[in-house]
Amino acid sequence: MRKAGGIIGLIAGIFGVLAALTTLGLGGMGSAFKADNASTVVGLGFGGLAFSFLVIILSAVAIGARGRTAGVLLIFSSIAGAILGGTLVAVCMVLALVGGILAAIGSGRAPAGASANNA
């Protein structure tokens, strides 16, 4: 489940980057037309971009990590990205949260008598 969580997190991070770039574009268009609070939307886009890249990095680490640290950090970064990234990024961070939970749960150790090659 650790690898599945990492792959899900990678997909969520890529979609999060696309959502953050869309948010940045919308904020830029709002700034061009002198809309109110357009700078807030641009700030949300940059926050979403930063946390989406962090999700991608932590997901790649979670695939090969043996402990739960990468999964737990993936959970925290997806929550922070959902809060600081705007609505579009928050939708993608829900998927990253699921990936982080899978990576954290899946890194548990197998029981002593269990073997991967038992058939």
N, C-alpha and C positions, 0 to 999 in steps of 0.2 A: 504494500500500500504506500510505502514511502516513495517509490518511483512514480506511481500513479499520481500522488499528490504533487510531486515536483513537476510532472508534465502538465497537470491541470493548472498549476501556478504559472508555468511558462506561457501557456495559452492565454490565461487571464492577463498576464503582464503585457503581452503583445497587443491584445485588444484594449488594454488600459492606455497604452501609448497612443493608439489610434484615437481613442476617445479624448485623451488629453490634447492631442493636436487639433481635433475638431473644436474643443472648448477654446483653445488658443485662437483659432481662426474666427470663431464667433465673437470672442472678446475683441479681437483686432478690428473686425468689421464694426462692432459697436463703438469702438474708439474713433474710427474713421468718420462715423456719422454723429459723433458727439453725444452718444447715449449716456444716460445716467448710470453710474456704477459699472461702467465697462472695464475700468481698471481692476475691479474686484473679480470679474470673470477671467481676466488675463492672469491674475494672481492664482485663481483656482486652477487654471490650465497648467501653470508652472508647477504648482503643488502636485497635481495629478501626474504630471510628467516625471517628477522626481520620485514619487512613490511607486509609479509603474516600473521604472527602471530598477528600483530597489526590490520590487517583487520578482522581477526577472532574475536578478542576481541571486536572491535568496532561494528561488525555486531551483536554479541550477546547482546551488550548493546542497539543497535538501535531497537532490537525487543521489548524490554520492556520500552524504553524511551518514554516520552511524548513530549519532545522538539525536536528541529532540530539540536541540538549540535552534537549528535552522528552521524547523517547523514552527516553533513558538515565535521566532522573530518574523516569520512570514505571516503569522496570524496578526501580530501587532502592526506590521507595516500595511497589511490590507485594511485594518480598521482605521489607521491613520490616513491612508489614501482615500478611504470612503468619506471621511470627515473633511479632509482638506483638498479634495480633488474635484469636487463638483458632482453633479447628478450623473453625467455620463460615465465618469470614472468610477463612481460608487457602484454602479450596476456591474461593472467588470470586477471590482474588488470583492463582491460577494462570491464570485467564482474563485478568486484567490484565497478567500477565507476558507472555503471548502478544501482547497488544495493544501492549505497550511494545516488544517485539522487532520487531514489524511496523512500528511507527512509527519506530524507530531505523534499521532497514534500508531502509525505503521513502523516507527523506528523502535518499537519495543522489542525486547530480546525474546527469542524462541525458547520454549521450555527445554530443559536439559536432555530429555529423551527424544525430542523431535528432530527429524532430519529432513532436509529438502528433497532427498532422493528416495524416500520411502515410497514404494509403489505397490 
